[in-house]
């Protein structure tokens, strides 16, 4: 509203100044015609005539300003638009007054001669960039390395944007990034001189096209995974997520997502690479990161690696168990029906160890289970476990009618521990050692 008031003020001032300059100019012209010359500046040119010509030049300037302001006000423009054009009109008015002064003093020919000698050189130097800009404009129109709507970048200047307009002097870009870290249009318009196109490297990020309205580039997203995570599960999660998010692009281009991997100090660095729309990369990356991270969090065979902590899930668990002794194993109460152990259900094994098993059962009734069994979580995400240590204790608890048993899960996160039963099993541990002492010994 304030700018609209300022524009109306410009119009009112232009009307008064136009009327004043036109009236004074006409009065000076009449006086000159009636012989009131004041002083003769040159043959046939008096001071009064110079004053009248100057006032008429100002009147024309105010008239053009008035017309411009009225048109801009009609189109709901602002005073800023008028101020910019007034600057150009002032230059033209100044040139006309300068020509009038040179004519009045009779030196227009001499000034023209000096300008022809040095002005042409200065004009050529000043027009070098505009001429180069026009030449670049013509070249772009013919060769078409990019077009309206393409996303281009100038790596030398750290600029990227979507082509909005392309005129003989400037290339207008809607800046990508700048105000944000992602590759999203910021709404800031960049006017790049066309002359710059001859000397700067320009990268067209939208060159690969399969349809008139779509262009794709290869993009990637990184996932840092712990070393004990199941590799195949990681690949399945990442590739399935990428296919889900970019299904239309895969169908259009025929190029499937793929994975590259590097070693890393805290695990494995998985690089999920896929085709993405050049102008929508950030949204695609967001969707893939969100869905894949949720799947990883829900899958106990896979874990995210965190520097100095190593594992996200283990880090959370450590924070929850901060009140325990450092390094103490975490025990869980597990359903006996979820534990796979052939020996615990083998009649032959029971008969062979019946005396010891019954003795353990009496000890458990009297003192409780002093040492938990040790299990390995099955890697198929079925929620079942395989017994590694404690067949006799498990059998004793089954005889007592227990439905749950304290257990230490050796691979709570990550892949199944292969061959652990062979490399670590040496028989039942001493049942007389309490759980609290085991924690202190760890």
C-alpha positions, 0 to 999 in steps of 0.5 A: 500500500505504501509503495502505491501511495509513493507511486501516486506521489510521483505521478502528481509531482510529474504533473506539476513539474511538467506544467511548470517546465512547459509553461516556463519554456514557452515563456522563454521561447516567446521572449526570445522571439520578441527580442529579449535575448539577454545575451548572445552565446553564438551567432543566432543562439541566445541565452534565452533560447538555450533556457527555453530548449533546456526547459522543453527537454525537462518537460519532455522528460517529465511527460515520459515519466508521467506516462510511464508512472500512469501505465505502471500504476494501471498494472498495479506496479510499484514506485521502484519500477518507475525509479529504475526507468527514470534513471534511463530517462534522466540520461537521455534528458542530460544528453539532449541538454548537453547537445543544446548547450554545445549548439548554443555555444557553436561548438557542436561540430568540434565536440563531435570531432573529438567524440569521433576520434576517441568516443568510438574507441571508448564505445567499442570498449564499453560494448565489448561485453554486450556484443559478446553477450549477443554473440553467445545468445545467437550461438546458444539459440543455434547449438542449444546446449541447454534450453528453458527449464534445464538445470545448469551449473557453473562450477567455477562460481559455485552456482546452479539454477533452472533456466527461466529466461534467456535474452540477448544480454542475460541468462536468468536462473532460478537459483538452486540451493543457496539458501538451503543445503539441498538441491531445491529452487530457492526462488532467487533469480540470478542474472548471468551475463551471456558473455560469461558463457564463452569463458566459463564451463557450464554443466547441463544437469538435465541433458539426459532425457527420455521424454520432453518433460523429464530428465534424469541423472545418476544419484546416490545415497550413503548408508554406514552399516556395521561389519556384523550386519548381514550383507544380503539383507542390506542389499535387499533393503536398499535395492527394494527401497530404491525400486519402490521410490523410483519405479516410474523412472526405472520403467522409463529409463530401463536402468535398475538401481545398484550398489557399490560398497567401500570399507570404512573405519566403523563398518561398511559404506554402502553406496546406493546409486539410482536414476533420479529426476534432475530437478527432484533429486532432494525429494527422491533422496529424502524418500529413500533415506526415510523408508530404508532407515525405517526398514533397517531399524526394524530388521535385527540382522542389520544395524547402522554404524556410528563413529565411536559408538560403532552401532546405533542399536548397541549404543541405545542399549548401552545408554539404557543399561548405564547403571550396570557394571561396564561390560556386563552381559545383558540378560533377557527373559525368553520364551522356552518355546522359541528356543531351538535345541534338539538335545533338550527334547531328545529322550536318549540325551535325557536318559544319558544325563538324567541324574545330573538334570534332576539335580539341576532341577532341585538346585533351581527349585532351591536357589533359582537359576544361577546362570542363564543359558546362552543363545544365538538369534536366528538370522531369518527374523523369525523371532526364534533362537538356537541354544549354544550353552545350557542344554541341561539347564534348559531341560531342567526348566522344562521339567519344572514347567517354566515357560520363560528362561533367562538367556544371554543373546550373543548376537542380539544385533547383526548376523547369526554367529556361525560355528559358535556352538563348535568353537565355544561349547565345552559343556555346561558352565558351573551352575554354582556361579551366580548371575551377579558374579558372572557380570563381575567377571565379564 
